[in-house]
Amino acid sequence: MKALLNGNVARTRASAAMSLLWLSLAQAVLGGEPAKPEALPPGSFVLRGSPVRDKSAVAPPGTSLSTPEHLFGLRVEQAMKTNGNWLITSTFDIDTFFRRFVQTLPVSEGTRQSLSAAPRNNEALRRDILKDVVAGIAGSRIRFLGARRLGQEPALLFRDTDTPPIVSHRDIENVGSAAYFAFITERQPDSSIRLIDVQRFAGGEMLSQTMRRRILLELARKKLLDDRLSANDQALMLGLEGLRLFDSRCSYGHFDLIKQAYEKLPTELQNDRSILYRYATSGEQSIKDLLVPVERWRLLYPGDPTPDLLVVDFYWRLYHGPRHVQDGPDKDVYAYAAWSAQQEEAVTAAIQKANAWLGDPALEIHLASYYGPKRPDKARPLLQQALQRFPLESQAFAELLKIDLASTNFVGVADTLRRQEVAFQTNLTSMVAARQEYAVFRKSFPWKLWQRNYHDANIKSLMDVVAQPGK
């Protein structure tokens, strides 16, 4: 029950945070400053375009690389790599965060004002909330994926791959288990940015929604709710026993039992994002089983990328999941499960659907690396699309070069090298001259043209380099 009601965000600190909250509530002045009416985060997720860095690409309408939100997102990425989460915690507006859900609680005005004032009156509570905000965000491999809108609210989208790697040799680290999260932002009159909420897609809901549920249950236990409960709140109050059963079944892991418990829940609870997420991610399932909550989620919350991510994660687990095979009488080895043509088509469609909102080039690069030089017709379009996205990942160039080298498409090699040089403002001559896989390319005419046109190289010197293998 605890895991279900607290969600997947900082549940280890929920008890301490609630104790501090109610201590502060008891000490609050009932005549405190009233909070401004604000709604809960909207239920649907709407794409408004994502910025691009590649100068050869065209930014979608309505996007900009120079908005305060985008520049702030880049600052957060850099700060997470160097100084940890200080920038997040120092710009997170706890008072606004509280007002997002306190205004929707079915309580008296006095109780509402006291709840709104609680974070301002208790520094320890504020610290615990900030720990919830950054819980599970590791930092050193975070990538800012650009500005988006969740419903009608601006948000900054990030990918975090600071988890134990599944495929250690990939430069796009561990995309198969990458965590995505988004911060809801509020622009101040001076154009500075404040963070007011966080959405972790591993869990399905915003932190404000998780905390609202915690506080609602505590208010009910203290008999502080009035009679204005919504249908969803009534279903939660009346369905606690069913939720306990559902939670225990999820922990047990037998999918058929999980399904039985889920189907006994009231409709309002079956439609709750946190419960849909648990239903979709607990127990051993087939893709047919998974698509039941996924399709329900899509119907209820159009445009929300979470169900699409669930499908992508299912196929990543299938691709990366070890398959037990025998190699000799006493030796066990693990091998990646082979995909069927149908599964390949399905994962490509799933990535395209998820990337309609995520716009993450790493997903396309990861799939392209699976196809590799043996399937250039499949890999190349994915890599070309990845090179049109933000942030520009150097691994997309590396995978494209592998394909062109394998097919001796030296015109393509020279073109890709030049694009990479322009994008990252570098000179790749030394790299190409030193690496063995470019040995044949160094004897080709496209190599000479690339050097002559873009590096003012002397043709005689070029021929000397070509004549000396390994240089």
N, C-alpha and C positions, 0 to 999 in steps of 0.2 A: 504493500500500500504506500509506503513512504516513497519508494522509487517512482511510482506512478504520479502521486500528487505533487511531489517536488520537482518532477521533470529530471532532465539530465544536466541541470546547471547548478553547480555548487551545492548539492544536496547535503554534503557533509557539514555545512555551516548553517543549515536552515534552523535548527533548534536554537542555537545561540542567537541568531538574528531575530527570531520571533520573541525570545525572552527580553532582549534589549528593546524591541519595538514596543512591547506591552509595558515595560518599565517606563519608557519615555511617554507613552500614551497616558499613563496614570499621572505623570507629572505635568502634562501639557496644559496650557491655559485654554479653556474652551472658547474664549473670545478672541482667539488668534486670527490672523489674517486669512480670510476665506480664499480658497483655491479657485482659480479660473476654470470654468467648465471646459472639459476636453474629453473627446471620445477615446475609446480603446483603439489600438492600432487597427487599421482597416483589415478586412478579411481577405481581400484579394491583392495579388501582386501584379503590378503592371510595369512592363518594360518601357523605359523612356530613352533607350540608347546608351551605348557605352563608348567612352573615349578611345581613341587609337593613337599610338605613338609613331608608327611607321609613316614616313613622309610620303610614301607611294600610295598609301591608303587614303580613303575619303571618310571623314568622320560622319556618323549618322546625323541627321537633322536634329537640332536642339542640343547638341553636345559640345563641350569645349574642354580643352586641356588646361585652361587658365581660370576656371571657376574657383572660388574659395574652397568649395567642397573637394574638388579634385586635388588641389594643392595641399589641402590638409591631409587627404588620404595618403599622399606621397610622404608627407612628414611622419605620419603614424608608421608607415612601413619602415622608414629609416630609423625611427626611434626604437621600434621593436627589435631591430637588428643590433642596436648599439646599447641602448639604455633601458631596455625592457618596456614594461607597460606604463611608465610614468606619464606619458602624454595622454593615454586613454583615461587614466584615473584622475589626472589633473583637469581634464576638460569635460568630464562626465557630470552633468547637472542632475544631482540626486533629487532636488526639490521638484523639478519638472517631471522627472521620471515617476515620482510618487503621485503627482497629480494626474498622470495618464490613466491610472487605474483606480485611485481612491474615489474619484468623482463618480464612478459607476457602481460603487458598493451600496447595497440596500441598507443604509444606516441613517441615524439621525444626523442633522447638520452639525451638532456639537461633536459627535464622534468622528464625523468626516473631517472637521477642522483639526481635531486633535491628532488624527492619523496623518494629515498633511504636515503638521508641525513636528511630528516625531523625529524625522531625520535631522531637523535643524537643532533640536534640543538634546541630541545624544551623539557625541562624536564617535563613540564605539560602534553604534549602529551604522553610521556612515561608512566607517572602515569595513564593516562586514558586508555592506551592500556592494562596495567597490570590489571586494574579493569575489563576490558573486559575478560581477560584471566581467572580470578578466579570468574567471575560472576556466581552465582548460585551454587558454590561449598561450601557446608556448613562446613564439616570437622570432627566433632567428631565421626561419624559412618562410615567414609570412610574405605574401605577395598581394599588393593592392590591385584589384581587378577593375577599378573605376567606380564612378558614381552611378547609382540606379535610383528608382523610386519603388518603394513598397506601398502599394495603394497610392495615396496622394502625398506621401512623405519622402523626402530625400534620404538616401542611405548610401553608405560606403561599403562596398563588398570586398572581402578579403578571402584568400585561400591560405590555409596553414597546413604544412606537411611536416611539422616537427613531431612525428610519431615514428616508432620503429619501422624501418623501411621493409617493404615486401620485396621490391626488386632493387637491390643496392647499386646496380650498375647504371641505373637510369639517371641522367642529369636532371630531368624533371622528376624531383624526388617523390616517390611514393604517392603518385597521383591516385592510385587505386584506393587509397584510404584517406585522401585529403579531407580536411574539415573546412567547411565554408561558414563564415559568419558575416553579419552585416550590422553596422551601427546606424541607427536613426539619428539624423542631425537636425540642428536648428541654427539658422544663421542669425547672428546678433546684428544690431544696428550698425556697428563698426565693421561688419563683414567677417568678424571672427566666427569660428564654428564651435558649437557646443554639442556634445553627444548626449542623447536623452533616452536611449533604449538600445538593446542589443538582441539580434535574432541569431540563434544558432540553428542551422538547418539539421543538425544531428539532435533531434528532439522535437522539431516541428513548430515551435512557438517562440514568441518573444519573452524575454525575462519579465517584463511587466505583467504578462498573462500568467506566468508561473507564480509570481509573487501575489497576484490578486487571488489566485486559488488558495494559496497558503493562508492568507489573511482572512478570506471568506470562511474557511473551515474553523479558524480560531475564533472569529466573531460568532459563529454559530455555537461553538462550544461554550462561549461566555454569555450566550443568549442576548447578543447585542444587535441582531438583525431585526429589521422591521418586516412588514408584510408585503413589501414591494419586490419580492424575488422574481427574477425573470424565469422563463421556462428552463433555461440551461442551469441556472442556480438551483431551482427546485429539483431538477433531475439529479444534480450532484448530491444534494442533501438526502434525497430519497434512495439514491443508488449506491450508497457507501458499501453495503455488504456485497453487492455485485462487483464493485470495483476491487474489493479485497480479494475476491475469488479470481477475477481477471488478472490481477497483479501476481498472485501466487502461481497461477498457470503460466504466465509469461516467464517467471523465474524458473519454473520447472522445465519448460522448453519443449513440451510435446505439442505440436501445432494443432492437432485435432482438438485437444482439450482447450487450448487458447481460443480456437474458433468457437467452440461451444459457449465458453464464458462470455466472449465478445457479443455473440448473438443474443444473449440474455439481458444485455444492458439496455437502458432506455435509448430511444433514437437520438436524443440530444447528446448523450454521452458517446454513442457510437460515432457521432459526427465531430467530436472534439479532436483537435489536431494532435494533442499529446497522446490520446488513446489510439487514434489512427496510426500514429508513428510506432507505438508499442506493438500494435497488431501486425504491422508490416515488417517489423524487424525482430520478432521473437520466434524462436523455434525454427526447425528445418523446414523450408518451404520450396515449392516449385515456383516457376514464373507464373503459372496459372493461379496459385494461391496468392502470390504477391499482388497480382493485378486487381484483385478484389478490393482491397483498401486503396490502392493507387487510383483506380477509376472512380471510386467514391470520392476521394480527396479532390481529384480534378473537377468533378461535377460540382462539389460544394464550394470550392475556392478556386475559381478560374484564374489561371495565370500563375499560381503559386508554384515555384520551381521545386519544392520539396519532393513531391511524388516522382518527378522526373529524375531527381538525384537518387531516389531509392532504387529505381530501375537500373540506372547506371551502376550503382554500387553492387547490385545483384550480379550483373555480368562481370564486373571486376573480380568479385569473389570467385566466380566460376572460372575465369581466366587464370587468376593467381592461385586458386585453391589447390593444394597438393593432392595428387592422385596417387594412391598407394599401389606400387607395382613391384613385382619380384624380379630381381636381377641375380640369378644364381640361387643355389639352395639355401644359403645362409645370409644373403645380403639384401637389405631393403634400401630402395632409393625413392626419391620423390620426383615427380615430373609434373609440369603444368598440364592441366586438363586441356585437351584439344577442343577447339570450337568447331561446331558444324557450320555449314554455309548459312543455315537459317539463323544461328546464334550471331554470326558475324553481321548479318543484315540487321538483326534486332538491336545489337549494341550500337551500330552506326546510327540508326534511327533514334535510339535513346539519347545519344550524345547530341545529335542535332536538335532534338527537342529541348533538352536541358540547357543547351547553349543559346537558345533563343533568349534566355534571361541571363544566364551566368556569363556567356561570352568568354569562356576560359580557354585560351589556346592550349593549355597543358592537356586537356581532355583529348583534343584532336591529335596532338603530337604523340600522346601515349598510345592511341589506337593506331596511328600511322606506323609507329615503331613495331607494332605487332605484325602488320602486313610486310613492312620492310622492302628491301630491294627485289625480293621475289614476287611481290605484288604491287608494282609501281602504279598500276591503274587505280588501285584502291588507296594507296598511301599518298600519292602526289596531291590529289584534290584536298585532302585533309590538311596537308602541310601548307598548301597555298592559302587555305582559309585561315589557318593559325597565324600566318604572316600578315594578315590584315587586322589582327586583333591587338588589343592592349591587355597586358604589357607584352612587348615584343620579346619572345623567348629565343635565345640563341640556339637552343636545341632543335628548333624547327629548321634552321639553316643546316645544322649538322646532319639531320635525317635526310634532308633533300639532297645534300652532297653525296651521301652514301648511295642513294638511288641513281644519281647521274653518273657517278664513278663506276658503279657496277654495270651500267648499260653503255659505258663509254660515250655518254652524251657530254662531250667536253665543252660544247657551246653552252650547255646548261650549267656545267660546273663553273665556268668563267662568269656567267651571269649571276649565279647565286653568290659566288665569292664577292663580286662587286656590290651586290645589294647588302650583303652583310657588312662590308667595309663602310658603306655609306650610313647604314643604320647605327653602327656602333663607333663610327669615326676612328677607324683603325686601318692598319696595313697588314694584310694576311700573307704577304710574300714569303716571309721567313717561315711561317707555319707550313705553307705548301711546299717550300723548298726542302724542308727537313723531314717530312713524313713520307713513309714508304708507299702508302696507298695512293699518293699523287705522282708516283714515278712515271707512269705512262702519260698522264696528263701533262707533265713537264716537257714532254717531247712533242706535244701537239701545237698546232697553229693557234688555237684559242688561248693557250697559255701565253704565247708571244704577244698576241694582240692585247690581252688583259694587262700585261706588263707595260707594253708600249703606250697604250691609250691612257692608262690611269696612274702609272708610276714612273713615266719618263725613262723607262729602262733602255739601256743600250742593247741592241740586238746581239752584238758579239758577246757581251757579258752574259746574256741570257743563254746563248748556246754553250758557253763554258759551264754554266750551272747544269744544263741538261746533260752534258757529257760526263758529269761527275755524280754517279748514283749516290743517293742519301743526302745530297745537298739541295 
